[in-house]
């Protein structure tokens, strides 16, 4: 809950949330609700912090049942910190830690909208490989979008 003001700062920016599944946060109460209902119950989600302030997040969500061998990776960083290598560094630190907590995971996946070239570069730098173009794969902000599937095999 202590990160609510920071989340409101970067999570209210439509440029930051453009490619995220959730809409921009418009109030401190929305930020608190998001932290309580989404971030805290998440199996593996960490704030990206700079000078003791949250400037983004990285998450790893493992599959279940027959899909427990894979996990989905996602992240976001405040706009003023784009292009500084922060997302790349955060993923490089987060992936080994998450894999320790989920030893059955042998495949990491990331879905990226085709237009999100910056995120594609981040994934490539971390060692992910473009695997597939998924046409008309999912809705984002009310529109059906094409996505790219990226994968990473830690072993």
C-alpha contacts under 8 A as a table, 3 or more apart, distances in Angstrom:
res1	aa1	res2	aa2	distance
1	X	4	X	5.48
1	X	32	X	5.97
1	X	35	X	6.38
1	X	36	X	7.36
2	X	5	X	7.45
3	X	6	X	5.26
3	X	7	X	6.01
3	X	53	X	7.57
3	X	54	X	6.32
4	X	7	X	5.05
4	X	8	X	6.06
4	X	28	X	6.36
4	X	31	X	5.24
4	X	32	X	5.53
4	X	35	X	7.33
5	X	8	X	5.06
5	X	9	X	6.24
5	X	28	X	6.50
5	X	31	X	7.48
6	X	9	X	5.03
6	X	10	X	6.60
6	X	53	X	6.65
6	X	54	X	5.61
6	X	55	X	6.80
7	X	10	X	5.55
7	X	11	X	5.19
7	X	12	X	7.74
7	X	31	X	6.22
7	X	54	X	6.92
7	X	55	X	7.42
7	X	56	X	7.53
8	X	11	X	5.05
8	X	12	X	5.46
8	X	25	X	6.14
8	X	26	X	7.15
8	X	27	X	6.72
8	X	28	X	6.16
8	X	31	X	5.76
9	X	12	X	5.91
9	X	13	X	7.32
10	X	13	X	5.52
10	X	16	X	7.04
10	X	55	X	6.81
10	X	56	X	7.43
10	X	77	X	7.68
10	X	78	X	4.98
10	X	79	X	7.14
11	X	14	X	7.79
11	X	16	X	6.91
11	X	17	X	6.68
11	X	24	X	5.62
11	X	25	X	5.47
11	X	78	X	7.68
12	X	16	X	7.99
12	X	17	X	7.70
12	X	24	X	4.60
12	X	25	X	4.55
12	X	26	X	5.73
13	X	16	X	5.36
13	X	17	X	6.42
13	X	24	X	6.26
13	X	25	X	7.96
13	X	79	X	7.85
14	X	17	X	5.07
14	X	18	X	5.62
14	X	23	X	7.92
14	X	24	X	5.84
15	X	18	X	5.25
15	X	79	X	7.31
16	X	19	X	7.42
16	X	20	X	7.83
16	X	76	X	7.15
16	X	77	X	7.17
16	X	78	X	6.45
16	X	79	X	6.01
17	X	20	X	4.94
17	X	21	X	7.81
17	X	22	X	7.00
17	X	23	X	6.39
17	X	24	X	5.87
18	X	23	X	7.93
18	X	141	X	7.90
19	X	113	X	6.95
19	X	116	X	7.28
19	X	140	X	7.32
20	X	23	X	7.36
20	X	140	X	7.67
21	X	140	X	6.21
21	X	141	X	7.52
23	X	141	X	7.52
25	X	30	X	5.99
25	X	31	X	6.26
26	X	30	X	6.55
26	X	31	X	7.87
27	X	30	X	5.16
27	X	31	X	6.41
28	X	31	X	4.94
28	X	32	X	6.21
29	X	32	X	5.00
29	X	33	X	6.06
30	X	33	X	4.99
30	X	34	X	6.02
31	X	34	X	5.08
31	X	35	X	6.22
32	X	35	X	5.14
32	X	36	X	6.14
33	X	36	X	5.12
33	X	37	X	5.80
33	X	38	X	7.87
34	X	37	X	5.31
34	X	38	X	5.27
34	X	39	X	6.47
35	X	38	X	5.63
35	X	39	X	4.64
35	X	40	X	5.82
36	X	39	X	6.30
36	X	40	X	5.46
36	X	41	X	7.31
37	X	40	X	6.58
37	X	41	X	6.51
38	X	41	X	5.86
38	X	42	X	6.14
39	X	42	X	5.29
39	X	45	X	6.53
40	X	45	X	7.81
42	X	45	X	6.05
42	X	61	X	7.54
43	X	60	X	7.55
43	X	61	X	6.26
43	X	62	X	7.75
44	X	59	X	5.66
44	X	60	X	5.39
44	X	61	X	6.30
44	X	98	X	6.98
45	X	57	X	6.93
45	X	58	X	5.84
45	X	59	X	4.17
45	X	60	X	6.45
46	X	57	X	5.56
46	X	58	X	5.53
46	X	59	X	6.30
47	X	54	X	5.77
47	X	55	X	7.30
47	X	56	X	5.77
47	X	57	X	4.31
47	X	58	X	6.55
48	X	54	X	5.62
48	X	55	X	5.66
48	X	56	X	4.91
48	X	57	X	4.95
48	X	58	X	6.88
48	X	77	X	7.67
48	X	90	X	6.73
49	X	52	X	5.72
49	X	53	X	5.13
49	X	54	X	4.40
49	X	55	X	5.64
49	X	56	X	7.17
50	X	53	X	5.34
50	X	54	X	6.57
50	X	55	X	6.70
54	X	57	X	7.78
55	X	77	X	5.76
55	X	78	X	5.27
55	X	81	X	7.90
56	X	75	X	7.24
56	X	76	X	5.18
56	X	77	X	4.20
56	X	78	X	5.86
57	X	75	X	5.34
57	X	76	X	5.52
57	X	77	X	6.69
58	X	73	X	7.40
58	X	74	X	5.77
58	X	75	X	4.18
58	X	76	X	6.73
58	X	90	X	7.12
58	X	91	X	6.94
58	X	94	X	7.31
59	X	72	X	7.94
59	X	73	X	5.66
59	X	74	X	5.28
59	X	75	X	6.16
60	X	71	X	6.16
60	X	72	X	5.53
60	X	73	X	4.60
60	X	74	X	6.66
60	X	95	X	7.93
60	X	98	X	6.78
61	X	71	X	5.17
61	X	72	X	5.07
61	X	73	X	6.56
62	X	68	X	6.13
62	X	69	X	7.69
62	X	70	X	5.94
62	X	71	X	3.88
62	X	72	X	6.31
62	X	102	X	7.42
62	X	105	X	7.17
63	X	66	X	7.93
63	X	67	X	4.83
63	X	68	X	4.30
63	X	69	X	6.84
63	X	70	X	5.69
63	X	71	X	5.46
63	X	72	X	7.66
64	X	67	X	5.07
64	X	68	X	4.29
65	X	68	X	5.52
66	X	69	X	7.44
67	X	70	X	5.94
68	X	71	X	7.36
68	X	104	X	6.58
68	X	105	X	6.43
69	X	104	X	5.32
69	X	105	X	4.22
69	X	106	X	5.48
69	X	107	X	6.39
70	X	104	X	7.86
70	X	105	X	4.90
70	X	106	X	5.94
70	X	107	X	4.56
70	X	108	X	5.57
70	X	109	X	7.22
71	X	105	X	6.48
71	X	107	X	6.47
71	X	108	X	4.95
71	X	109	X	6.12
72	X	108	X	5.83
72	X	109	X	4.82
72	X	110	X	5.72
73	X	108	X	6.62
73	X	109	X	5.95
73	X	110	X	5.20
74	X	110	X	6.52
75	X	87	X	7.34
76	X	87	X	7.31
77	X	81	X	6.60
77	X	82	X	6.75
77	X	86	X	7.67
77	X	87	X	6.56
78	X	81	X	5.59
78	X	82	X	6.85
79	X	82	X	5.31
81	X	84	X	6.00
81	X	86	X	7.06
82	X	85	X	7.44
82	X	86	X	7.41
82	X	87	X	7.98
83	X	86	X	7.66
85	X	88	X	5.20
85	X	89	X	6.09
86	X	89	X	5.09
86	X	90	X	5.98
87	X	90	X	5.06
87	X	91	X	6.14
87	X	122	X	6.85
88	X	91	X	5.31
88	X	92	X	6.20
88	X	122	X	5.47
88	X	123	X	7.45
88	X	125	X	6.92
88	X	126	X	6.30
89	X	92	X	5.07
89	X	93	X	6.28
90	X	93	X	5.22
90	X	94	X	5.94
91	X	94	X	4.93
91	X	95	X	5.83
91	X	126	X	7.08
92	X	95	X	5.86
92	X	96	X	7.41
92	X	126	X	6.31
93	X	96	X	6.42
93	X	97	X	6.95
94	X	97	X	5.28
94	X	98	X	6.04
95	X	98	X	5.23
95	X	99	X	6.09
96	X	99	X	5.12
96	X	100	X	6.32
97	X	100	X	5.25
97	X	101	X	6.71
98	X	101	X	5.17
98	X	102	X	6.27
99	X	102	X	4.95
99	X	103	X	5.78
99	X	105	X	6.64
100	X	103	X	5.74
102	X	105	X	5.74
103	X	106	X	7.79
105	X	108	X	7.44
106	X	153	X	6.07
106	X	154	X	6.39
106	X	155	X	6.82
107	X	151	X	6.82
107	X	152	X	5.88
107	X	153	X	4.98
107	X	154	X	7.01
108	X	151	X	5.56
108	X	152	X	5.04
108	X	153	X	6.46
109	X	149	X	6.89
109	X	150	X	5.61
109	X	151	X	4.58
109	X	152	X	6.51
110	X	149	X	5.98
110	X	150	X	5.12
110	X	151	X	6.47
111	X	147	X	6.20
111	X	148	X	5.69
111	X	149	X	4.87
111	X	150	X	6.31
112	X	116	X	6.52
112	X	119	X	7.06
112	X	120	X	6.91
112	X	147	X	5.34
112	X	148	X	5.20
112	X	149	X	6.64
112	X	150	X	7.69
113	X	116	X	5.37
113	X	145	X	6.93
113	X	146	X	6.02
113	X	147	X	4.31
113	X	148	X	6.13
114	X	117	X	6.99
114	X	146	X	6.03
114	X	147	X	5.32
114	X	148	X	6.03
116	X	119	X	5.67
116	X	120	X	6.56
117	X	120	X	4.97
117	X	121	X	6.31
118	X	121	X	5.16
118	X	122	X	6.42
119	X	122	X	4.98
119	X	123	X	6.28
120	X	123	X	5.24
120	X	124	X	6.20
121	X	124	X	5.07
121	X	125	X	6.18
122	X	125	X	5.23
122	X	126	X	6.40
123	X	126	X	5.17
123	X	127	X	6.39
123	X	128	X	5.19
123	X	129	X	7.63
123	X	150	X	7.60
124	X	127	X	5.18
124	X	128	X	5.04
124	X	129	X	6.28
125	X	128	X	7.40
127	X	152	X	6.51
128	X	150	X	5.86
128	X	151	X	5.19
128	X	152	X	4.62
128	X	153	X	7.99
129	X	150	X	5.27
129	X	151	X	5.39
129	X	152	X	6.48
130	X	148	X	6.93
130	X	149	X	6.09
130	X	150	X	4.46
130	X	151	X	6.63
131	X	148	X	7.32
131	X	149	X	5.43
131	X	150	X	5.35
131	X	151	X	6.52
132	X	148	X	5.65
132	X	149	X	5.13
132	X	150	X	7.29
133	X	146	X	7.22
133	X	147	X	6.00
133	X	148	X	4.64
133	X	149	X	6.46
134	X	137	X	5.48
134	X	146	X	5.68
134	X	147	X	5.07
134	X	148	X	5.84
134	X	149	X	7.14
135	X	145	X	7.15
135	X	146	X	4.48
135	X	147	X	6.48
136	X	144	X	5.56
136	X	145	X	5.06
136	X	146	X	4.77
136	X	147	X	7.54
137	X	144	X	6.89
137	X	145	X	6.02
137	X	146	X	5.56
137	X	147	X	6.28
138	X	144	X	5.41
138	X	145	X	5.64
138	X	146	X	7.24
138	X	147	X	7.82
139	X	142	X	5.87
139	X	143	X	5.14
139	X	144	X	4.26
139	X	145	X	5.92
140	X	143	X	5.42
140	X	144	X	6.38
140	X	145	X	6.59
